[in-house]
Amino acid sequence: MRRFQAIGSNQGFTCDVCGMAVTPLANGSYRNHCPHCLHSRHVDVNPGDRASACGGLLVPSAVEHSGKKGWIIVHRCERCGEVRRNRAALDDPVMPDDFEVLVALAAGAASR
């Protein structure tokens, strides 16, 4: 059973792909991907636990839509191949995910 497990303080980070200084979400939830390029790092076993030793680059590979959760970014780890799904943060008032990048990812995934 997967459960959100916030460990430690909710800190910003610098994106390893585009270099953007990323702030935590305004609602206090843990942000796990760059809002500019949508890339992430494979640092969790369960959401928020920061327990994965992999550390590989999570590349956005597709977008899904859920009636309950909204837009979901599908990431694939370049190092271990694991597929992770992360909710898009389109409603963050400080640093929302780039909707145009999300749409381009969805369009690219649809054309494959």
C-alpha positions as CSV (number, residue, x, y, z in Angstrom):
1,M,0.0,0.0,0.0
2,R,1.4,3.3,-1.1
3,R,1.2,6.3,1.3
4,F,2.5,9.8,1.3
5,Q,5.3,10.0,3.8
6,A,6.7,13.5,4.2
7,I,10.2,13.1,5.8
8,G,12.2,16.2,6.7
9,S,11.6,19.8,5.8
10,N,9.8,20.8,2.6
11,Q,12.7,22.5,0.7
12,G,13.2,23.9,-2.7
13,F,15.7,22.6,-5.2
14,T,17.7,23.5,-8.3
15,C,16.6,21.5,-11.4
16,D,19.4,19.3,-12.7
17,V,18.1,19.6,-16.2
18,C,17.2,23.3,-16.8
19,G,18.9,24.9,-13.7
20,M,15.7,26.6,-12.5
21,A,15.5,27.4,-8.8
22,V,12.3,25.6,-7.7
23,T,10.3,26.7,-4.6
24,P,8.1,24.4,-2.5
25,L,4.4,24.3,-3.3
26,A,2.5,27.2,-1.6
27,N,0.0,24.7,-0.1
28,G,2.8,23.0,1.9
29,S,2.8,19.8,-0.2
30,Y,6.1,18.4,-1.5
31,R,7.0,19.4,-5.0
32,N,8.7,16.5,-6.8
33,H,9.4,17.9,-10.3
34,C,10.5,21.1,-12.0
35,P,7.6,23.3,-13.0
36,H,9.6,24.6,-16.1
37,C,10.8,21.4,-17.8
38,L,8.8,18.8,-15.7
39,H,11.9,16.6,-15.0
40,S,12.5,15.1,-11.6
41,R,14.9,12.8,-9.6
42,H,14.1,9.3,-8.5
43,V,14.4,10.0,-4.7
44,D,11.3,8.4,-3.3
45,V,10.2,4.8,-2.8
46,N,6.8,6.0,-1.6
47,P,5.8,9.6,-2.2
48,G,7.6,12.0,0.1
49,D,9.8,9.4,1.9
50,R,13.1,10.3,0.1
51,A,14.1,6.7,0.6
52,S,15.2,5.7,-2.9
53,A,18.9,5.2,-3.4
54,C,18.5,5.3,-7.2
55,G,18.8,9.1,-7.7
56,G,18.3,8.6,-11.5
57,L,16.8,11.3,-13.7
58,L,13.0,11.0,-14.1
59,V,12.1,12.0,-17.6
60,P,8.6,13.1,-18.4
61,S,7.3,10.6,-20.9
62,A,3.5,11.1,-21.0
63,V,0.5,12.9,-19.5
64,E,-2.7,11.3,-18.2
65,H,-5.9,12.9,-16.9
66,S,-7.7,11.7,-13.8
67,G,-11.2,12.9,-12.8
68,K,-10.1,12.9,-9.2
69,K,-6.4,14.1,-9.4
70,G,-6.4,16.2,-12.5
71,W,-3.4,16.1,-14.8
72,I,-0.8,13.4,-14.0
73,I,2.8,13.5,-15.4
74,V,4.2,10.1,-16.1
75,H,8.0,9.9,-15.5
76,R,10.4,7.1,-16.5
77,C,13.7,6.7,-14.6
78,E,16.7,6.8,-17.0
79,R,18.7,4.7,-14.5
80,C,16.4,1.9,-13.4
81,G,13.5,2.2,-15.7
82,E,10.8,2.6,-13.0
83,V,7.7,4.5,-14.1
84,R,6.3,7.0,-11.6
85,R,3.1,9.1,-11.8
86,N,3.1,12.6,-10.3
87,R,0.2,15.1,-10.1
88,A,0.8,18.3,-12.0
89,A,0.9,21.5,-9.9
90,L,-1.0,23.8,-12.2
91,D,-2.8,25.6,-9.4
92,D,0.2,26.7,-7.4
93,P,0.0,30.5,-7.1
94,V,3.8,31.1,-6.8
95,M,5.3,28.7,-9.3
96,P,2.7,26.6,-11.3
97,D,3.8,23.9,-13.7
98,D,4.2,25.3,-17.3
99,F,0.9,24.3,-19.0
100,E,2.3,24.7,-22.5
101,V,5.1,22.2,-21.7
102,L,2.4,19.8,-20.3
103,V,0.3,20.2,-23.5
104,A,3.4,19.7,-25.7
105,L,4.2,16.5,-23.7
106,A,0.6,15.3,-24.1
107,A,0.7,16.0,-27.9
108,G,4.1,14.3,-28.2
109,A,2.9,11.2,-26.3
110,A,-0.3,11.1,-28.5
111,S,1.8,11.1,-31.7
112,R,3.9,8.0,-30.7
